[in-house]
Amino acid sequence: MSYVTEIPAAPAEIVIDHFSKRLSVETDCWDVFASMEKGEQDFVLLHVVGSPAVFAKRHLPGAIHLRHVDMTAERMRAWPQDTLFVVYCAGPHCNGADRAALNLARLGCRVKIMIGGMTGWADEGFAFATA
């Protein structure tokens, strides 16, 4: 018996539940890119960390700079209540997207994190935008 099989794999219904829940709160760089490329961007992409100057130097195309600390009920009323926000930060070493997702959820907004952040975007070879 290996380390892999020492603990038996879960039944299909547990696996389905687990990954359905996980995918309900996250997306990845490829899915964001592909949606944008196909003209199917049905979400608002938020760059949630750093200064306006850092955002101007490099960000994802079409992203809006809105730091997680600046997310308020008043600010979020700029979008319809059913808007889906996709938040990203610098990458796996940054928890800004987690903080943003938590803030947005507390405000009653729909939100997903783009796992990988800017590091993942770069790893995929996708282009960045500048101001």
C-alpha positions, -999 to 999 in steps of 0.1 A, spaced: 0 0 0 14 34 -10 9 68 6 -15 75 -22 -38 45 -14 -33 44 24 -64 65 27 -91 53 3 -104 77 -23 -138 93 -15 -170 81 -31 -180 100 -62 -208 120 -45 -183 134 -20 -158 143 -47 -186 160 -68 -197 180 -37 -161 190 -28 -151 202 -63 -184 218 -70 -180 239 -38 -144 247 -46 -152 258 -82 -181 280 -69 -155 303 -51 -126 302 -75 -116 303 -111 -82 302 -128 -62 324 -152 -70 303 -183 -108 304 -177 -106 342 -172 -85 347 -203 -106 323 -225 -138 341 -214 -123 375 -223 -109 362 -256 -143 348 -266 -161 380 -257 -179 362 -229 -168 383 -200 -198 381 -177 -179 393 -147 -160 424 -134 -123 418 -130 -108 435 -99 -72 441 -92 -74 444 -54 -39 453 -41 -12 479 -46 -12 515 -55 -26 532 -86 10 535 -98 17 498 -95 -16 490 -112 -6 514 -140 27 496 -146 11 461 -150 -23 446 -146 -47 422 -164 -64 436 -194 -98 451 -186 -92 450 -149 -104 477 -125 -81 488 -97 -101 486 -64 -81 478 -33 -98 454 -9 -95 481 18 -115 505 -3 -145 481 -9 -175 496 8 -212 491 4 -214 526 -11 -186 519 -36 -200 485 -47 -234 500 -55 -218 513 -87 -226 478 -101 -259 458 -103 -265 436 -72 -261 404 -92 -227 413 -106 -200 386 -103 -167 400 -93 -135 381 -100 -107 393 -78 -69 388 -81 -38 399 -64 -1 394 -69 -1 356 -67 0 327 -44 22 346 -19 -4 373 -15 -37 371 4 -52 403 -10 -76 384 -32 -88 364 -2 -94 396 18 -112 411 -11 -134 380 -16 -143 381 21 -151 418 20 -173 414 -10 -191 384 4 -198 404 36 -213 431 15 -236 406 -2 -217 405 -35 -211 375 -57 -173 368 -59 -147 343 -71 -110 344 -67 -87 340 -97 -62 315 -83 -26 322 -93 -31 359 -95 -6 379 -116 20 351 -111 -3 326 -126 -12 349 -155 25 354 -163 31 316 -160 4 311 -187 22 335 -210 -8 359 -211 -1 396 -218 -4 423 -193 -19 458 -198 -5 491 -187 -22 524 -180 
